[in-house]
């Protein structure tokens, strides 16, 4: 009997619910989460160090640009209603560069630190796993949407067993949903909105085509 889509989805949901709270997998997720946060921290510190070394040059450039912006602003005022598109475009470019310089100078004055303890990271990861399980066990439509967001490519590999043919699932599921940036200074709840690098392998999830979906 060919496996139907509803049967596959139901078994996948059930398998994921069991998977996301397995202690050994969550332990590995905590370790990986901590490793990537530390790497992001070191990257941020290196950026801050480089910017600090360039601070004097950036400040001089900013002062020069600010003077240019003032001159252009005065020229625009003098023109009154006959504003020059060229002057306006040049002013926008200068203001954009000044904003970029201000951001870099801010980085040099704010060296990030990882203030979360291992216990806090572990509690955060377990909480996110519980939240994910609750989503998967809730509304079927919302659960399918969550799977689509958190799972990329899934491979089903047929395997013969003593009781018949099954399909082994391979791939991984993102424990967190968000964009790929890591913000070490944020509390765990803030990191959840940015960090997607933590994945749990789907190894061990098996779909059985012989099991009919209950009505």
C-alpha positions in Angstrom: 0.0 0.0 0.0 1.4 3.4 -0.9 1.8 5.9 1.9 -0.7 8.8 1.7 0.2 12.4 2.3 -2.0 12.6 5.5 -0.4 9.5 6.9 3.1 10.8 6.2 2.3 14.1 7.8 0.8 12.6 10.9 3.6 10.2 11.5 6.2 12.9 10.8 4.5 15.2 13.4 4.5 12.3 16.0 8.1 11.5 15.3 9.2 15.1 15.6 7.3 15.5 18.9 9.3 12.6 20.4 12.5 13.8 18.8 12.8 17.4 20.0 12.8 16.5 23.7 15.3 13.7 23.6 18.0 14.6 26.3 21.0 13.5 24.3 20.0 15.6 21.2 19.2 18.6 23.3 22.5 18.3 25.1 24.3 18.4 21.7 22.1 21.4 20.7 23.2 23.3 23.9 26.9 22.6 23.1 26.5 23.7 19.5 24.5 26.8 20.6 27.2 27.8 23.1 30.0 27.2 20.5 28.4 29.4 17.9 27.6 32.2 20.3 31.2 32.2 21.4 32.4 32.4 17.8 30.0 35.3 17.1 31.3 37.0 20.2 34.9 36.7 19.0 33.9 37.9 15.5 32.3 41.0 17.1 35.3 41.7 19.3 37.6 41.4 16.3 35.4 43.9 14.3 35.5 46.3 17.3 39.3 46.0 17.6 39.7 46.8 13.9 37.3 49.8 14.1 39.1 51.1 17.2 42.4 51.1 15.3 40.7 53.2 12.6 38.9 55.5 14.9 41.0 58.6 14.4 40.8 58.4 10.7 37.0 57.8 10.8 36.5 60.8 13.1 38.5 63.0 10.7 36.5 61.7 7.8 33.3 62.4 9.6 34.2 66.0 10.5 35.1 66.6 6.8 31.8 65.1 5.6 29.8 67.1 8.2 31.4 70.3 6.9 30.5 69.3 3.3 26.9 68.4 4.3 26.6 71.9 6.0 27.8 73.6 2.8 25.4 71.7 0.6 22.5 72.3 3.0 23.3 76.1 2.9 23.4 76.0 -0.9 20.1 74.2 -1.0 18.6 76.9 1.3 20.0 79.7 -0.9 18.4 78.1 -4.0 15.0 78.2 -2.4 12.4 76.6 -4.6 15.0 75.9 -7.3 16.5 73.0 -5.6 19.2 71.1 -7.4 18.6 67.3 -7.7 22.4 66.9 -7.9 22.9 68.7 -4.6 20.1 66.7 -2.9 21.6 63.4 -4.2 25.1 64.4 -3.0 23.7 65.3 0.5 22.0 61.9 0.8 25.3 60.1 -0.1 27.2 62.1 2.5 24.6 61.6 5.2 24.6 57.8 4.5 28.3 57.7 4.9 28.2 59.6 8.1 25.6 57.2 9.5 27.9 54.2 8.5 30.9 55.9 10.3 28.8 56.5 13.4 27.8 52.8 13.5 31.4 51.7 13.2 32.6 54.1 15.9 29.8 52.8 18.1 31.1 49.3 17.6 34.6 50.3 18.7 33.1 51.6 22.0 30.9 48.6 22.7 32.9 45.4 23.1 30.3 42.6 23.4 30.4 40.0 26.2 28.6 36.7 26.6 26.8 37.1 29.9 24.7 34.0 29.6 25.7 31.0 31.8 25.7 27.4 30.5 22.7 26.8 32.8 20.8 29.7 31.3 21.6 28.5 27.8 20.4 25.0 28.6 17.2 26.3 30.2 16.6 28.4 27.1 17.2 25.5 24.7 14.9 23.2 26.7 12.2 25.9 26.8 12.4 26.4 23.0 12.1 22.6 22.5 9.0 22.5 24.7 7.5 25.4 22.7 8.2 23.6 19.5 6.6 20.4 20.7 3.5 22.4 21.8 3.3 23.9 18.3 3.6 20.5 16.6 0.9 19.0 18.9 -1.5 21.9 18.3 -3.5 23.0 15.3 -2.6 20.8 12.3 -2.4 23.6 9.8 -0.2 25.7 12.0 2.0 22.7 12.7 2.5 22.1 9.0 3.5 25.8 8.6 6.0 25.5 11.4 7.5 22.4 9.8 7.8 24.2 6.5 9.7 27.1 8.2 12.1 24.9 10.3 12.8 21.9 8.1 14.7 22.3 4.8 15.3 19.2 2.6 13.9 15.9 3.9 15.0 12.6 2.4 12.9 9.4 2.8 15.0 6.2 2.4 13.1 2.9 2.0 14.3 0.1 4.3 13.1 -3.5 4.6 12.4 -4.7 8.1 11.0 -7.9 9.6 7.5 -6.3 9.6 7.7 -4.8 6.1 9.0 -1.8 4.4 9.4 1.6 6.2 10.9 4.9 5.2 13.8 6.4 7.3 13.8 10.2 7.5 17.0 12.2 7.2 17.5 15.9 7.4 17.3 18.3 10.3 14.9 20.7 12.1 15.8 24.2 13.3 15.1 24.5 17.0 14.7 28.2 16.7 12.9 30.3 14.0 14.3 33.6 12.8 17.1 35.1 10.7 20.6 33.9 10.8 22.3 36.6 12.9 23.6 35.9 16.4 23.5 38.6 18.9 25.6 37.6 22.0 24.6 40.6 24.1 20.9 39.8 23.9 18.9 37.7 26.5 17.9 34.3 25.3 14.4 35.5 24.4 16.0 38.1 22.0 18.4 35.6 20.5 15.5 33.4 19.6 14.4 36.1 17.1 17.7 36.0 15.3 19.4 32.7 15.6 18.7 29.7 13.4 22.0 27.9 13.5 20.9 25.2 16.0 19.6 22.1 14.3 18.5 18.8 15.6 19.1 15.8 13.2 16.0 13.9 12.2 17.8 10.5 12.4 15.5 8.0 14.1 12.3 9.2 12.7 10.7 6.4 10.7 7.5 6.4 8.6 5.5 3.2 8.3 3.3 3.0 5.1 1.4 0.0 6.5 -0.2 2.1 9.3 -3.5 3.5 8.1 -4.4 7.0 9.4 -7.3 6.7 11.9 -10.5 8.3 10.8 
